[in-house]
Amino acid sequence: MAGDMDDDSSSSGLSISELARRADVGKQTVRHYERRGLLPEPPHNAAGPRRYD
């Protein structure tokens, strides 16, 4: 079906790429903020990538 790959209805939140795009920063900036404790690291999910609230 067309668009299935874009529909991520099984998980909520944003991917790191989407979060970085919306914040107008790079993915490495998001990771830096996680390492510094300024942004909580999202839980790891065995079923897919981490998702940010």
C-alpha positions, 0 to 999 in steps of 0.5 A, a space after each residue: 500500500 502506498 505510504 505505509 513506510 511513512 505511516 508509523 502508527 505503531 509508535 508515538 513520538 519523534 525520531 531523532 531526525 525529526 526532532 533535530 529538524 524541528 529544533 533546527 539542529 543536527 542529530 549530533 546536537 540532540 545526542 550532545 544534549 542527552 550526554 550532558 543531561 539537558 535532554 532525557 534519553 528516550 527508552 530503547 525499544 527492541 521493536 524499533 528506533 528510539 522515539 522522543 516525546 
